[in-house]
Amino acid sequence: MGNGRLSNVLARQYDRLSERLEKGIDGPRLRTGLVSDLTGRVVEIGAGTGRNLPYYAKADHVVAIEPSAGMRAQVPGKLAGVVPTVEVIDATGEHLPFPDEEFDAAVAFLLLCVVDDLDAVLKEIRRVLKPGGRLSFFEHVRDTGRRGRAQDLATPLLRRVMFGCRPNRPTIERMEAMGFDVHIDERVALRPKPPFSGPYFTGTAIRR
């Protein structure tokens, strides 16, 4: 998510922006489908203000990774009634401070479009997952055809005005190249559709 002034601005606006985005979808249903069935030890990369935490129903322990101090400060307000124990850690997806094969599952929620080094983050997630471990994700990826080319042109501007978002990332292809078997669960239609972004998917990437 970055740091400094940009991170503080995003932290103050994050919940409001998320609520606006989720007006066009059933946010609670989406978050429930994403994390409610995860079990054992789970690491959520870029957990933000902790909006997914109330939806974990079966996990034993969730480690919430978030480099923004402003975001982390808002997590305690989301923990009332949360089932698993939650540990909040200041770290980035490129450098996860855990041994190999530490986790049963991982979560990425609109994260992989903003990380600085996508391949490094996917490599780290794969490293800390147990064999057969599951990355549960909600992400948007580069489109095809004319819209994809428009995303390529718009990405330099959007990175500056949308907190580092890169709408033209071939995220699914990079997951497969970095050692995951990817299964798309649902194509999510946002209304209104954010300009230059999408398509949006929920899915599961299994560590080979």
C-alpha positions as CSV (number, residue, x, y, z in Angstrom):
1,M,0.0,0.0,0.0
2,G,3.0,2.3,0.1
3,N,3.9,4.5,3.0
4,G,4.2,8.1,4.1
5,R,1.7,10.8,3.1
6,L,0.1,8.6,0.4
7,S,-0.5,5.8,2.8
8,N,-2.0,8.1,5.4
9,V,-4.4,9.6,2.9
10,L,-5.5,6.1,1.8
11,A,-5.9,4.9,5.3
12,R,-8.3,7.8,6.1
13,Q,-10.4,7.1,3.0
14,Y,-10.1,3.3,2.7
15,D,-13.4,2.3,4.4
16,R,-15.4,5.0,2.6
17,L,-13.9,4.0,-0.8
18,S,-14.5,0.3,-0.1
19,E,-18.2,0.9,0.9
20,R,-18.6,2.9,-2.3
21,L,-17.1,0.2,-4.4
22,E,-19.2,-2.5,-2.8
23,K,-22.5,-0.7,-3.4
24,G,-22.5,-2.3,-6.8
25,I,-22.0,-5.8,-5.4
26,D,-23.1,-7.8,-2.4
27,G,-19.9,-7.1,-0.3
28,P,-20.8,-9.3,2.7
29,R,-21.6,-12.2,0.3
30,L,-18.3,-11.7,-1.6
31,R,-16.2,-11.5,1.6
32,T,-18.0,-14.5,3.1
33,G,-17.3,-16.6,0.0
34,L,-13.7,-15.5,0.0
35,V,-12.7,-16.3,3.6
36,S,-15.4,-18.1,5.6
37,D,-14.3,-21.6,4.7
38,L,-10.6,-21.1,5.3
39,T,-9.2,-23.3,8.1
40,G,-6.0,-23.5,10.1
41,R,-3.5,-20.7,9.9
42,V,-4.2,-18.0,7.4
43,V,-2.2,-15.0,6.2
44,E,-4.0,-12.1,4.7
45,I,-1.6,-9.9,2.6
46,G,-2.5,-6.2,2.6
47,A,-5.3,-6.6,5.1
48,G,-6.0,-2.8,5.1
49,T,-8.3,-1.8,8.0
50,G,-9.4,-5.4,8.6
51,R,-12.7,-5.4,6.7
52,N,-12.4,-9.1,5.9
53,L,-11.7,-10.2,9.5
54,P,-15.4,-10.5,10.7
55,Y,-16.0,-13.0,7.9
56,Y,-13.5,-15.7,9.0
57,A,-15.6,-18.5,10.5
58,K,-13.4,-21.5,10.6
59,A,-9.8,-20.4,10.7
60,D,-7.8,-20.9,13.9
61,H,-5.4,-18.0,13.6
62,V,-5.2,-15.1,11.1
63,V,-2.1,-13.1,10.5
64,A,-3.0,-9.7,9.0
65,I,-0.1,-8.2,7.0
66,E,-0.4,-4.4,6.5
67,P,2.5,-2.0,6.0
68,S,0.4,1.2,6.7
69,A,0.4,2.3,10.3
70,G,-2.8,4.3,9.6
71,M,-4.5,1.1,8.3
72,R,-3.3,-1.0,11.2
73,A,-4.6,1.5,13.7
74,Q,-8.2,0.8,12.5
75,V,-8.0,-3.0,12.7
76,P,-9.0,-3.3,16.5
77,G,-12.4,-1.7,15.6
78,K,-13.2,-4.6,13.4
79,L,-12.4,-7.4,15.9
80,A,-15.6,-7.6,17.9
81,G,-17.0,-11.1,17.6
82,V,-14.3,-12.3,15.3
83,V,-13.9,-16.1,15.6
84,P,-10.1,-16.7,15.1
85,T,-7.3,-15.1,17.0
86,V,-5.8,-12.2,14.9
87,E,-2.2,-11.0,14.8
88,V,-1.5,-7.8,13.0
89,I,2.0,-7.4,11.5
90,D,3.8,-4.5,9.8
91,A,5.3,-6.1,6.7
92,T,4.9,-6.1,2.9
93,G,4.0,-8.9,0.6
94,E,7.4,-8.9,-1.0
95,H,9.1,-9.8,2.3
96,L,6.9,-12.0,4.5
97,P,8.6,-12.6,7.9
98,F,7.7,-16.3,8.2
99,P,9.4,-19.7,7.6
100,D,8.6,-21.8,4.6
101,E,5.2,-23.7,4.6
102,E,3.9,-21.9,7.6
103,F,0.3,-21.3,6.4
104,D,-2.7,-23.4,5.3
105,A,-4.2,-20.5,3.3
106,A,-3.6,-17.0,2.1
107,V,-5.9,-14.1,1.1
108,A,-5.5,-11.3,-1.3
109,F,-8.3,-8.7,-1.7
110,L,-7.7,-6.1,-4.4
111,L,-4.0,-6.2,-3.5
112,L,-2.2,-7.6,-6.5
113,C,-2.9,-4.6,-8.7
114,V,-1.1,-2.2,-6.3
115,V,2.0,-4.2,-5.1
116,D,5.3,-3.0,-6.4
117,D,6.6,-6.4,-7.5
118,L,3.8,-8.8,-8.4
119,D,6.1,-11.8,-9.0
120,A,7.9,-11.3,-5.7
121,V,4.7,-11.2,-3.8
122,L,3.4,-14.4,-5.5
123,K,6.7,-16.1,-4.9
124,E,6.5,-15.2,-1.2
125,I,2.9,-16.3,-0.9
126,R,3.8,-19.6,-2.5
127,R,6.8,-20.0,-0.2
128,V,4.8,-19.6,3.0
129,L,1.9,-21.8,2.0
130,K,2.0,-25.5,2.7
131,P,2.0,-27.8,-0.4
132,G,-1.6,-27.7,-1.7
133,G,-2.2,-24.5,0.3
134,R,-4.8,-22.1,-1.1
135,L,-4.6,-18.5,-2.1
136,S,-8.1,-17.1,-2.0
137,F,-8.4,-13.9,-4.0
138,F,-10.6,-11.1,-5.3
139,E,-8.7,-9.1,-7.9
140,H,-9.1,-7.3,-11.2
141,V,-6.9,-8.0,-14.3
142,R,-6.0,-6.7,-17.7
143,D,-8.9,-7.0,-20.1
144,T,-8.6,-8.1,-23.7
145,G,-8.9,-6.2,-27.0
146,R,-9.5,-2.5,-27.1
147,R,-10.2,-2.1,-23.4
148,G,-7.0,-3.8,-22.6
149,R,-5.1,-1.4,-24.8
150,A,-6.9,1.5,-23.1
151,Q,-5.8,0.1,-19.7
152,D,-2.2,0.0,-20.9
153,L,-2.4,3.7,-21.9
154,A,-4.2,4.7,-18.7
155,T,-2.0,2.8,-16.2
156,P,0.7,5.5,-15.7
157,L,-1.9,8.1,-14.7
158,L,-4.0,5.8,-12.6
159,R,-0.9,4.7,-10.6
160,R,-0.5,8.3,-9.5
161,V,-4.2,9.1,-8.8
162,M,-5.5,5.7,-7.6
163,F,-3.0,4.8,-4.9
164,G,-0.7,2.8,-7.2
165,C,-3.4,0.7,-9.0
166,R,-2.2,-0.9,-12.2
167,P,-5.3,-2.0,-14.1
168,N,-3.3,-3.7,-16.9
169,R,-1.7,-6.5,-14.8
170,P,-2.0,-10.1,-16.2
171,T,-2.4,-11.4,-12.7
172,I,-3.9,-14.8,-13.5
173,E,-1.1,-15.6,-16.0
174,R,1.5,-14.6,-13.4
175,M,-0.1,-16.8,-10.7
176,E,0.2,-19.7,-13.1
177,A,3.7,-18.9,-14.0
178,M,4.7,-18.6,-10.3
179,G,3.6,-22.1,-9.4
180,F,-0.2,-22.0,-8.8
181,D,-3.1,-23.8,-10.3
182,V,-5.8,-21.1,-10.7
183,H,-9.5,-21.7,-10.5
184,I,-11.9,-18.8,-11.2
185,D,-15.0,-19.0,-9.0
186,E,-17.0,-16.0,-10.1
187,R,-16.7,-13.0,-12.5
188,V,-17.9,-10.1,-10.4
189,A,-19.8,-7.3,-12.2
190,L,-19.4,-4.0,-10.5
191,R,-22.1,-1.3,-11.0
192,P,-21.1,1.3,-11.9
193,K,-18.0,-0.2,-13.5
194,P,-14.9,1.7,-12.5
195,P,-13.3,3.4,-15.5
196,F,-10.3,1.4,-17.1
197,S,-10.5,-1.4,-14.5
198,G,-11.7,-5.0,-14.7
199,P,-12.6,-7.7,-15.3
200,Y,-13.0,-8.6,-11.6
201,F,-12.8,-12.2,-10.4
202,T,-13.0,-14.2,-7.2
203,G,-11.0,-17.4,-7.3
204,T,-8.6,-19.9,-5.7
205,A,-4.9,-20.4,-6.6
206,I,-3.6,-23.8,-5.3
207,R,0.2,-24.1,-4.6
208,R,1.6,-26.8,-6.8
